[in-house]
């Protein structure tokens, strides 16, 4: 999992990416291709 300042660019890397907020942190997760994971905050 990568820690990034901006997740908007990472969201566009794969069409199944989702931006999700959990416990005050913002995540990019992908159910089909699990290597596209990132966290902010």
PyMOL commands that set and color helices and strands:
alter all, ss='L'
color gray80, all
select helices_A, chain A and resi 8-11
alter helices_A, ss='H'
color red, helices_A
select strands_A, chain A and resi 2-3+18-22+25-29+38-40
alter strands_A, ss='S'
color yellow, strands_A
deselect
rebuild
show_as cartoon
